[in-house]
């Protein structure tokens, strides 16, 4: 998930709940290659999600970011 790819997804989100599956990280860690392929771009995913332009675009579109657990709690209280 790169910043450019996230930007393309943002502009095509349907109404309702959408999930963007990511495992962002600020760096690769020892043992990461045991769990993630070398080609996995976890740092780029973090940068894409933290990108001020992406965040501003989401806000402009009225999209609220939430963790999966937030959705589960909302369903339970609904």
N, C-alpha and C positions, 0 to 999 in steps of 0.2 A: 504494500500500500504506500504509494508515494503521494506527495502533495498534489501533483497534477492529476493522479487517478482519483483522489478524494474529491478534488474540485469537480471533476466530471460527474461523480456520483451525486454530490450535493445538488447539482443543477437538475437532476432527474429523480429526486426522491418523490415517491407517491405520498398522498395524504395518509395519515395514520402513523403507525409505529414501523420504523425501519431499523434493521440491525446492520451495523458495520463491524464485521468480525476482525479484531485486531489483537495483537500481542505486542504492544509498544514497549520499548525499553530505551534507556539512555545510553546503554552500551551493551556489547555482547559480554557474557560472563563465562567464567571457567565452567566447563561442562555443558554449555549451551549446545555444542555440536552433538551431544548425546541426545538432545531433545528437539533441536531445530536443525534443519538442513543449513549448510553453509550459505546457501543462496537466499535464506530468509532475511528480510530487510527490517529487522525489529527497530533499529535506530531511525531508519527512514520513516517507519510508521509513527514513531513518537513525534518526529519533526512535523509530519503531515498533520497529525491531530493537534499539535500545539501551535501550528502556523497561524499567526494573527489574521491573515487574510481569510483563511478557511473559517476561523471562529467568527469573524465579522460577517461573512457571507451567511453562515448559519443564523446568526442573530437577525440579520436583515430579512431572511426568509421566515423568521418566527419559529425556527426549529430549536427545540429544547433538547440538549444532550443529557443523557441519563445512563447510569450503569444498569445492567440487566436486573440487579437486585432491586433497584428503584421501581422497575416495571412490575416485578413480582409483588412488592409491597403495595403498589397502587391497585393491583388487581384484588388483593386480599381485602383492602379497605373500601372497595367499590361495591 
